[in-house]
């Protein structure tokens, strides 16, 4: 929220296939038009950090940048 004033909500989920990518530290290329339009060209994976930590928030901010709308924690 500090880095992206236009963001009003965060959705946190645990979909099986996304978790597989995250545990491998892999980004997900968003090749379907609908996904790419809503989330950007790639869903980046953050570096591991403890849940709820400031370090994880920093990693999330880095992965999202100013344009992306999704990332794997």
Biopython code that builds the backbone (N, CA, C, O; Angstrom):
import numpy as np
from Bio.PDB.StructureBuilder import StructureBuilder

atoms = [
    (1, "UNK", "N", (0.821, -1.197, 0.000)),
    (1, "UNK", "CA", (0.000, 0.000, 0.000)),
    (1, "UNK", "C", (0.867, 1.264, 0.000)),
    (1, "UNK", "O", (0.489, 2.263, -0.612)),
    (2, "UNK", "N", (2.010, 1.238, 0.667)),
    (2, "UNK", "CA", (2.890, 2.408, 0.699)),
    (2, "UNK", "C", (3.439, 2.728, -0.679)),
    (2, "UNK", "O", (3.567, 3.895, -1.047)),
    (3, "UNK", "N", (3.757, 1.706, -1.429)),
    (3, "UNK", "CA", (4.404, 1.883, -2.730)),
    (3, "UNK", "C", (3.422, 2.099, -3.876)),
    (3, "UNK", "O", (3.795, 2.650, -4.912)),
    (4, "UNK", "N", (2.176, 1.673, -3.704)),
    (4, "UNK", "CA", (1.195, 1.721, -4.788)),
    (4, "UNK", "C", (-0.105, 2.336, -4.290)),
    (4, "UNK", "O", (-1.003, 1.612, -3.859)),
    (5, "UNK", "N", (-0.217, 3.639, -4.342)),
    (5, "UNK", "CA", (-1.383, 4.354, -3.817)),
    (5, "UNK", "C", (-2.683, 3.957, -4.509)),
    (5, "UNK", "O", (-3.753, 4.073, -3.912)),
    (6, "UNK", "N", (-2.613, 3.489, -5.760)),
    (6, "UNK", "CA", (-3.825, 3.115, -6.487)),
    (6, "UNK", "C", (-4.386, 1.762, -6.051)),
    (6, "UNK", "O", (-5.503, 1.410, -6.431)),
    (7, "UNK", "N", (-3.630, 0.998, -5.260)),
    (7, "UNK", "CA", (-4.077, -0.319, -4.797)),
    (7, "UNK", "C", (-4.943, -0.158, -3.550)),
    (7, "UNK", "O", (-4.555, 0.497, -2.582)),
    (8, "UNK", "N", (-6.122, -0.770, -3.598)),
    (8, "UNK", "CA", (-7.072, -0.671, -2.483)),
    (8, "UNK", "C", (-7.322, -2.000, -1.785)),
    (8, "UNK", "O", (-8.012, -2.041, -0.766)),
    (9, "UNK", "N", (-6.772, -3.087, -2.316)),
    (9, "UNK", "CA", (-7.008, -4.399, -1.717)),
    (9, "UNK", "C", (-5.896, -5.357, -2.118)),
    (9, "UNK", "O", (-5.231, -5.174, -3.137)),
    (10, "UNK", "N", (-5.711, -6.375, -1.298)),
    (10, "UNK", "CA", (-4.764, -7.448, -1.578)),
    (10, "UNK", "C", (-5.519, -8.758, -1.439)),
    (10, "UNK", "O", (-6.252, -8.962, -0.472)),
    (11, "UNK", "N", (-5.337, -9.645, -2.412)),
    (11, "UNK", "CA", (-5.949, -10.973, -2.343)),
    (11, "UNK", "C", (-4.841, -11.975, -2.081)),
    (11, "UNK", "O", (-3.868, -12.048, -2.831)),
    (12, "UNK", "N", (-4.988, -12.741, -1.022)),
    (12, "UNK", "CA", (-3.992, -13.737, -0.640)),
    (12, "UNK", "C", (-4.639, -15.104, -0.767)),
    (12, "UNK", "O", (-5.640, -15.384, -0.108)),
    (13, "UNK", "N", (-4.068, -15.958, -1.613)),
    (13, "UNK", "CA", (-4.618, -17.299, -1.825)),
    (13, "UNK", "C", (-3.496, -18.337, -1.799)),
    (13, "UNK", "O", (-2.316, -17.986, -1.751)),
    (14, "UNK", "N", (-3.867, -19.594, -1.830)),
    (14, "UNK", "CA", (-2.906, -20.696, -1.840)),
    (14, "UNK", "C", (-3.263, -21.716, -2.923)),
    (14, "UNK", "O", (-3.469, -22.888, -2.608)),
    (15, "UNK", "N", (-3.342, -21.295, -4.205)),
    (15, "UNK", "CA", (-3.650, -22.269, -5.252)),
    (15, "UNK", "C", (-2.487, -23.248, -5.440)),
    (15, "UNK", "O", (-1.321, -22.854, -5.427)),
    (16, "UNK", "N", (-2.815, -24.490, -5.611)),
    (16, "UNK", "CA", (-1.823, -25.569, -5.669)),
    (16, "UNK", "C", (-0.700, -25.302, -6.676)),
    (16, "UNK", "O", (0.475, -25.366, -6.314)),
    (17, "UNK", "N", (-1.039, -25.009, -7.920)),
    (17, "UNK", "CA", (-0.007, -24.867, -8.940)),
    (17, "UNK", "C", (0.866, -23.635, -8.707)),
    (17, "UNK", "O", (2.067, -23.669, -8.977)),
    (18, "UNK", "N", (0.283, -22.564, -8.215)),
    (18, "UNK", "CA", (1.078, -21.377, -7.899)),
    (18, "UNK", "C", (2.053, -21.675, -6.770)),
    (18, "UNK", "O", (3.192, -21.208, -6.790)),
    (19, "UNK", "N", (1.612, -22.446, -5.792)),
    (19, "UNK", "CA", (2.498, -22.803, -4.679)),
    (19, "UNK", "C", (3.672, -23.648, -5.177)),
    (19, "UNK", "O", (4.783, -23.519, -4.662)),
    (20, "UNK", "N", (3.443, -24.503, -6.163)),
    (20, "UNK", "CA", (4.525, -25.312, -6.730)),
    (20, "UNK", "C", (5.578, -24.397, -7.360)),
    (20, "UNK", "O", (6.775, -24.584, -7.143)),
    (21, "UNK", "N", (5.136, -23.415, -8.135)),
    (21, "UNK", "CA", (6.077, -22.455, -8.718)),
    (21, "UNK", "C", (6.829, -21.708, -7.623)),
    (21, "UNK", "O", (8.048, -21.553, -7.697)),
    (22, "UNK", "N", (6.102, -21.244, -6.606)),
    (22, "UNK", "CA", (6.715, -20.447, -5.537)),
    (22, "UNK", "C", (7.771, -21.251, -4.782)),
    (22, "UNK", "O", (8.838, -20.721, -4.470)),
    (23, "UNK", "N", (7.492, -22.519, -4.484)),
    (23, "UNK", "CA", (8.471, -23.313, -3.737)),
    (23, "UNK", "C", (9.728, -23.589, -4.553)),
    (23, "UNK", "O", (10.780, -23.905, -3.998)),
    (24, "UNK", "N", (9.613, -23.469, -5.876)),
    (24, "UNK", "CA", (10.777, -23.638, -6.743)),
    (24, "UNK", "C", (11.450, -22.308, -7.069)),
    (24, "UNK", "O", (12.479, -22.280, -7.743)),
    (25, "UNK", "N", (10.867, -21.199, -6.588)),
    (25, "UNK", "CA", (11.432, -19.884, -6.854)),
    (25, "UNK", "C", (11.282, -19.453, -8.302)),
    (25, "UNK", "O", (12.088, -18.669, -8.804)),
    (26, "UNK", "N", (10.248, -19.964, -8.984)),
    (26, "UNK", "CA", (10.056, -19.664, -10.407)),
    (26, "UNK", "C", (8.990, -18.600, -10.612)),
    (26, "UNK", "O", (7.994, -18.557, -9.891)),
    (27, "UNK", "N", (9.210, -17.740, -11.608)),
    (27, "UNK", "CA", (8.195, -16.796, -12.044)),
    (27, "UNK", "C", (7.199, -17.531, -12.935)),
    (27, "UNK", "O", (7.523, -18.566, -13.517)),
    (28, "UNK", "N", (5.980, -16.987, -13.040)),
    (28, "UNK", "CA", (4.968, -17.555, -13.928)),
    (28, "UNK", "C", (4.761, -16.596, -15.097)),
    (28, "UNK", "O", (4.301, -15.473, -14.891)),
    (29, "UNK", "N", (5.090, -17.013, -16.321)),
    (29, "UNK", "CA", (4.806, -16.147, -17.467)),
    (29, "UNK", "C", (3.293, -16.118, -17.704)),
    (29, "UNK", "O", (2.652, -17.168, -17.749)),
    (30, "UNK", "N", (2.731, -14.935, -17.854)),
    (30, "UNK", "CA", (1.288, -14.797, -18.053)),
    (30, "UNK", "C", (1.017, -14.685, -19.543)),
    (30, "UNK", "O", (1.036, -13.591, -20.109)),
    (31, "UNK", "N", (0.764, -15.826, -20.173)),
    (31, "UNK", "CA", (0.661, -15.871, -21.628)),
    (31, "UNK", "C", (-0.778, -15.758, -22.130)),
    (31, "UNK", "O", (-1.000, -15.588, -23.328)),
    (32, "UNK", "N", (-1.745, -15.848, -21.238)),
    (32, "UNK", "CA", (-3.147, -15.700, -21.633)),
    (32, "UNK", "C", (-3.488, -14.215, -21.589)),
    (32, "UNK", "O", (-3.204, -13.547, -20.595)),
    (33, "UNK", "N", (-4.085, -13.696, -22.641)),
    (33, "UNK", "CA", (-4.365, -12.261, -22.738)),
    (33, "UNK", "C", (-5.077, -11.697, -21.516)),
    (33, "UNK", "O", (-4.687, -10.648, -21.004)),
    (34, "UNK", "N", (-6.110, -12.378, -21.045)),
    (34, "UNK", "CA", (-6.880, -11.867, -19.914)),
    (34, "UNK", "C", (-6.018, -11.731, -18.664)),
    (34, "UNK", "O", (-6.128, -10.747, -17.933)),
    (35, "UNK", "N", (-5.173, -12.706, -18.424)),
    (35, "UNK", "CA", (-4.289, -12.655, -17.251)),
    (35, "UNK", "C", (-3.254, -11.550, -17.412)),
    (35, "UNK", "O", (-3.002, -10.797, -16.471)),
    (36, "UNK", "N", (-2.660, -11.447, -18.580)),
    (36, "UNK", "CA", (-1.630, -10.442, -18.818)),
    (36, "UNK", "C", (-2.194, -9.023, -18.701)),
    (36, "UNK", "O", (-1.517, -8.138, -18.177)),
    (37, "UNK", "N", (-3.408, -8.795, -19.174)),
    (37, "UNK", "CA", (-4.013, -7.469, -19.079)),
    (37, "UNK", "C", (-4.284, -7.071, -17.639)),
    (37, "UNK", "O", (-4.151, -5.900, -17.283)),
    (38, "UNK", "N", (-4.658, -8.022, -16.815)),
    (38, "UNK", "CA", (-4.988, -7.720, -15.419)),
    (38, "UNK", "C", (-3.763, -7.725, -14.508)),
    (38, "UNK", "O", (-3.703, -6.952, -13.552)),
    (39, "UNK", "N", (-2.785, -8.590, -14.794)),
    (39, "UNK", "CA", (-1.696, -8.793, -13.840)),
    (39, "UNK", "C", (-0.317, -8.400, -14.343)),
    (39, "UNK", "O", (0.634, -8.390, -13.561)),
    (40, "UNK", "N", (-0.177, -8.078, -15.619)),
    (40, "UNK", "CA", (1.140, -7.770, -16.167)),
    (40, "UNK", "C", (1.674, -8.938, -16.961)),
    (40, "UNK", "O", (0.965, -9.924, -17.160)),
    (41, "UNK", "N", (2.904, -8.850, -17.418)),
    (41, "UNK", "CA", (3.433, -9.902, -18.298)),
    (41, "UNK", "C", (4.007, -11.100, -17.558)),
    (41, "UNK", "O", (4.121, -12.181, -18.136)),
    (42, "UNK", "N", (4.373, -10.930, -16.279)),
    (42, "UNK", "CA", (4.958, -12.019, -15.499)),
    (42, "UNK", "C", (4.532, -11.905, -14.042)),
    (42, "UNK", "O", (4.514, -10.811, -13.478)),
    (43, "UNK", "N", (4.196, -13.016, -13.445)),
    (43, "UNK", "CA", (3.944, -13.061, -12.001)),
    (43, "UNK", "C", (5.266, -13.479, -11.365)),
    (43, "UNK", "O", (5.631, -14.655, -11.388)),
    (44, "UNK", "N", (5.979, -12.508, -10.799)),
    (44, "UNK", "CA", (7.318, -12.769, -10.263)),
    (44, "UNK", "C", (7.250, -13.428, -8.885)),
    (44, "UNK", "O", (6.307, -13.226, -8.120)),
    (45, "UNK", "N", (8.267, -14.211, -8.603)),
    (45, "UNK", "CA", (8.397, -14.885, -7.316)),
    (45, "UNK", "C", (9.379, -14.106, -6.449)),
    (45, "UNK", "O", (10.464, -13.746, -6.906)),
    (46, "UNK", "N", (9.004, -13.845, -5.206)),
    (46, "UNK", "CA", (9.885, -13.133, -4.288)),
    (46, "UNK", "C", (10.951, -14.069, -3.734)),
    (46, "UNK", "O", (10.829, -15.291, -3.821)),
    (47, "UNK", "N", (11.979, -13.487, -3.175)),
    (47, "UNK", "CA", (12.929, -14.257, -2.383)),
    (47, "UNK", "C", (12.224, -14.678, -1.103)),
    (47, "UNK", "O", (11.337, -13.966, -0.633)),
    (48, "UNK", "N", (12.590, -15.804, -0.533)),
    (48, "UNK", "CA", (11.939, -16.266, 0.682)),
    (48, "UNK", "C", (12.232, -15.325, 1.847)),
    (48, "UNK", "O", (13.352, -14.842, 2.016)),
    (49, "UNK", "N", (11.201, -15.081, 2.637)),
    (49, "UNK", "CA", (11.319, -14.346, 3.890)),
    (49, "UNK", "C", (10.220, -14.861, 4.814)),
    (49, "UNK", "O", (9.218, -15.399, 4.342)),
    (50, "UNK", "N", (10.393, -14.706, 6.096)),
    (50, "UNK", "CA", (9.405, -15.201, 7.051)),
    (50, "UNK", "C", (8.046, -14.523, 6.855)),
    (50, "UNK", "O", (7.989, -13.316, 6.617)),
    (51, "UNK", "N", (6.952, -15.286, 6.954)),
    (51, "UNK", "CA", (5.622, -14.707, 6.816)),
    (51, "UNK", "C", (5.406, -13.564, 7.811)),
    (51, "UNK", "O", (5.783, -13.661, 8.979)),
    (52, "UNK", "N", (4.796, -12.488, 7.327)),
    (52, "UNK", "CA", (4.491, -11.352, 8.187)),
    (52, "UNK", "C", (5.663, -10.432, 8.481)),
    (52, "UNK", "O", (5.507, -9.449, 9.205)),
    (53, "UNK", "N", (6.836, -10.734, 7.932)),
    (53, "UNK", "CA", (8.027, -9.943, 8.247)),
    (53, "UNK", "C", (8.136, -8.712, 7.339)),
    (53, "UNK", "O", (7.567, -8.673, 6.248)),
    (54, "UNK", "N", (8.868, -7.727, 7.809)),
    (54, "UNK", "CA", (9.151, -6.532, 7.009)),
    (54, "UNK", "C", (9.964, -6.924, 5.774)),
    (54, "UNK", "O", (9.805, -6.336, 4.704)),
    (55, "UNK", "N", (10.829, -7.916, 5.931)),
    (55, "UNK", "CA", (11.631, -8.394, 4.799)),
    (55, "UNK", "C", (10.734, -8.946, 3.688)),
    (55, "UNK", "O", (10.997, -8.705, 2.509)),
    (56, "UNK", "N", (9.678, -9.685, 4.051)),
    (56, "UNK", "CA", (8.761, -10.211, 3.040)),
    (56, "UNK", "C", (8.011, -9.067, 2.362)),
    (56, "UNK", "O", (7.807, -9.096, 1.148)),
    (57, "UNK", "N", (7.601, -8.066, 3.128)),
    (57, "UNK", "CA", (6.937, -6.900, 2.537)),
    (57, "UNK", "C", (7.870, -6.207, 1.544)),
    (57, "UNK", "O", (7.438, -5.790, 0.470)),
    (58, "UNK", "N", (9.132, -6.086, 1.901)),
    (58, "UNK", "CA", (10.114, -5.474, 0.996)),
    (58, "UNK", "C", (10.288, -6.306, -0.272)),
    (58, "UNK", "O", (10.379, -5.755, -1.370)),
    (59, "UNK", "N", (10.332, -7.625, -0.124)),
    (59, "UNK", "CA", (10.463, -8.512, -1.283)),
    (59, "UNK", "C", (9.241, -8.401, -2.193)),
    (59, "UNK", "O", (9.370, -8.402, -3.418)),
    (60, "UNK", "N", (8.059, -8.305, -1.592)),
    (60, "UNK", "CA", (6.823, -8.156, -2.355)),
    (60, "UNK", "C", (6.844, -6.843, -3.131)),
    (60, "UNK", "O", (6.515, -6.815, -4.316)),
    (61, "UNK", "N", (7.224, -5.777, -2.477)),
    (61, "UNK", "CA", (7.315, -4.464, -3.130)),
    (61, "UNK", "C", (8.281, -4.516, -4.313)),
    (61, "UNK", "O", (8.005, -3.955, -5.373)),
    (62, "UNK", "N", (9.401, -5.187, -4.126)),
    (62, "UNK", "CA", (10.405, -5.319, -5.190)),
    (62, "UNK", "C", (9.839, -6.125, -6.365)),
    (62, "UNK", "O", (10.034, -5.744, -7.519)),
    (63, "UNK", "N", (9.145, -7.227, -6.089)),
    (63, "UNK", "CA", (8.598, -8.080, -7.141)),
    (63, "UNK", "C", (7.495, -7.361, -7.924)),
    (63, "UNK", "O", (7.400, -7.511, -9.142)),
    (64, "UNK", "N", (6.674, -6.591, -7.235)),
    (64, "UNK", "CA", (5.575, -5.897, -7.900)),
    (64, "UNK", "C", (6.045, -4.685, -8.689)),
    (64, "UNK", "O", (5.506, -4.387, -9.755)),
    (65, "UNK", "N", (7.045, -3.989, -8.170)),
    (65, "UNK", "CA", (7.495, -2.773, -8.837)),
    (65, "UNK", "C", (6.364, -1.766, -8.920)),
    (65, "UNK", "O", (5.532, -1.689, -8.016)),
    (66, "UNK", "N", (6.325, -0.997, -9.992)),
    (66, "UNK", "CA", (5.288, 0.025, -10.189)),
    (66, "UNK", "C", (4.184, -0.437, -11.147)),
    (66, "UNK", "O", (3.178, 0.253, -11.313)),
    (67, "UNK", "N", (4.371, -1.601, -11.775)),
    (67, "UNK", "CA", (3.438, -2.007, -12.831)),
    (67, "UNK", "C", (2.704, -3.318, -12.547)),
    (67, "UNK", "O", (1.519, -3.428, -12.861)),
    (68, "UNK", "N", (3.367, -4.302, -11.969)),
    (68, "UNK", "CA", (2.768, -5.635, -11.818)),
    (68, "UNK", "C", (1.650, -5.624, -10.787)),
    (68, "UNK", "O", (1.657, -4.828, -9.848)),
    (69, "UNK", "N", (0.694, -6.518, -10.979)),
    (69, "UNK", "CA", (-0.435, -6.641, -10.063)),
    (69, "UNK", "C", (-0.522, -8.014, -9.411)),
    (69, "UNK", "O", (-1.546, -8.369, -8.827)),
    (70, "UNK", "N", (0.561, -8.785, -9.513)),
    (70, "UNK", "CA", (0.584, -10.094, -8.864)),
    (70, "UNK", "C", (2.029, -10.489, -8.577)),
    (70, "UNK", "O", (2.958, -10.068, -9.266)),
    (71, "UNK", "N", (2.190, -11.311, -7.540)),
    (71, "UNK", "CA", (3.489, -11.905, -7.257)),
    (71, "UNK", "C", (3.279, -13.133, -6.391)),
    (71, "UNK", "O", (2.242, -13.291, -5.747)),
    (72, "UNK", "N", (4.280, -13.996, -6.389)),
    (72, "UNK", "CA", (4.271, -15.187, -5.540)),
    (72, "UNK", "C", (5.150, -14.914, -4.338)),
    (72, "UNK", "O", (6.281, -14.451, -4.486)),
    (73, "UNK", "N", (4.644, -15.196, -3.149)),
    (73, "UNK", "CA", (5.433, -14.985, -1.927)),
    (73, "UNK", "C", (6.062, -16.289, -1.494)),
    (73, "UNK", "O", (6.768, -16.329, -0.486)),
]
sb = StructureBuilder()
sb.init_structure("model")
sb.init_model(0)
sb.init_chain("A")
sb.init_seg("    ")
for serial, (resi, resn, name, xyz) in enumerate(atoms, 1):
    if name == "N":
        sb.init_residue(resn, " ", resi, " ")
    sb.init_atom(name, np.array(xyz, "f"), 0.0, 1.0, " ", f" {name:<3s}", serial, name[0])
structure = sb.get_structure()
